[in-house]
Amino acid sequence: MRTLVIYVAAAATEIAGCFALWAVTRNGAPMWWVAPGILCLILFGWLLTRADIDFAGRAYAVYGGIYIAASLAWLWSVEGRVPDRWDMIGAGIAIAGALVILYMPRSA
């Protein structure tokens, strides 16, 4: 459960950091938004190192599924656009895949 919480926090910080840069370049937000955006991206990288997984590639694969769902949550909560059924189906598939990678038993 701890690892899943770390992934959700990592997704939130990555999306916030990337959105800050998006907002500056695409939406005309003030340049000072870049500084907290960069801090969020640094925190994101550090959080991924806290995940209790032995290999970086596997950690990133699991994170990918969590990121997809978190991105759609951001779309809805911050950008005010409700995800459609295809978004939800895709996120469900991604989460299912992430959970398989995260929780299925491994041989040594």
TAHU-V454003 format. One record per run of one state. SS is the DSSP state (H for helix, E for strand, - for the rest). FROM is the first residue (numbers start at 0). LEN is the number of residues. Records with the same first field share a line. If there is no record, write none. Layout:
SS = FROM-LEN, FROM-LEN
//
This chain:
- = 0-1, 26-6, 49-6, 77-7, 103-5
H = 1-25, 32-17, 55-22, 84-19
//
